[in-house]
Amino acid sequence: MSKILNKTGYRELSHIVECNGKKYFIDSNYTFDYGYETMVFDVLKNDEIDWSGIYVERHSSYEKMEKQHYIICNNLENYIDVAF
C-alpha cells in the first residue's frame, strides 16, 4: 500500500510516496514536448532522485492530470512493479 509522505515543493503536483518500504518521487506537470504528464522516479537511499524514470502517463488536460496524480500517489503499487 502506498502513502504520501510529503509534498516536495518542487512543483505544485510533486510528492514523495512510500510504497512497500521504498520511496518514490511522483511529479506531474506540463512539458513542451508531451503536454500534461505524470512521471514516477525512484528515490535512492541517499534521498536523491534517480531521474531515469520508471513510469510515465500522459493526460489530455490539467484537470485529468491532477486527478490521476493523486490516484497514482495513493495506489502506486498498481502502477509500478514493487515486488523486489
N, C-alpha and C positions, 0 to 999 in steps of 0.2 A: 504494500500500500504506500502511496506517495503522500508527502506532507510538505507544504510550503514553509520553508524556514525563514526566509526574509525577502524583502524587495531590495534589489541591488542598488537602485539609484542610477544605474547605468542608462536606462531609458524608462519611460512610463510603464511599459509592459516587459519587465525583466525580473525574474525571480530565481533564487536558489531553492531547489527542491530536493528533498531526500527521498530515496526510494530503495527499499531493501538494504539500508545501511550505507548507501553510496550517494554522493551529492552530484547534482546536475544543474546546469545553468540553462534556463529557458528564456529566450528572448524573442519578442515579436515586434516587428517594425515594417516600415515601408522602404523598399530598396529600389533604386533607379532601374535596375535590370530585370527584376522579377515581380515587382509590386509588393503587395502585402504578404508577409511570410512569418512563420514561426519556426525557430530552429532550437534544437536541443544539443547541448555540448556537455562533455564530461568535465567534472571538476576534479583536478588532480589532488593528490594527498597534501601538497603544499598550498592548497586552496587557489591555485592558478587554473585558468580555464584552458582546456585543450580546444583551440579554435577550429579543429578539423571538422567538427560537427558529426553527430550520429543520427539525426533525424531532421527532416525539413518538411513543412507543409505550407502550401501557398493558398491564399484566400482572395476572394473577389471584392471584398470591401473591408474597411476598418472595423465595422461592427462585427462581421463574421470572424475576423482575426482576433478581436478582443475576446469574444465568447469562446472561441476554440483555444486560445491561450490558457484560460482558466480551466477548461476541460482537460487539457493536456497536463497542466500542473497538478491537478487533483487525481488524475488517473494515468500517470506516467507509465506504469507497468504495462498498460495496454498499447503503448506506442513504441516502446523500445524493448530489446532483449535484455532483461535484467537477471538472467539465470546464470550468473558467473560467481 
